Amino acid sequence: MREKLRAAREKSGLSQKELADKLGYSSSQFVSNWERSLALPPMKKWVELEKLIGISVKELAENARENLEKEMRATLGRKYPKRK
């Protein structure tokens, strides 16, 4: 997703700071974290992102599901390691 998010932002002609400003954030760090897959955009901002840079709500939802699935597998793997 990070490549899609960055590419869509760049295609729209917005810097990270400009996008952050348009979404009501005081720092570009929020957008940077999304693009580096350190965090997901909050759901309440998905429609705005779709309008501003063309990332569909469907794509954002699919990415959120994939990230949650990976996180759950990693957590469960630590708690319940496979036995030989």
Sequence and secondary structure as in RCSB ss.txt:
>XXXX:A:sequence
MREKLRAAREKSGLSQKELADKLGYSSSQFVSNWERSLALPPMKKWVELEKLIGISVKELAENARENLEKEMRAT
LGRKYPKRK
>XXXX:A:secstr
 HHHHHHHHHHTT  HHHHHHHTT S THHHHHHHTTSS   GGGHHHHHHHH   HHHHHHHHHHHHHHHHHHH
HHHHS    
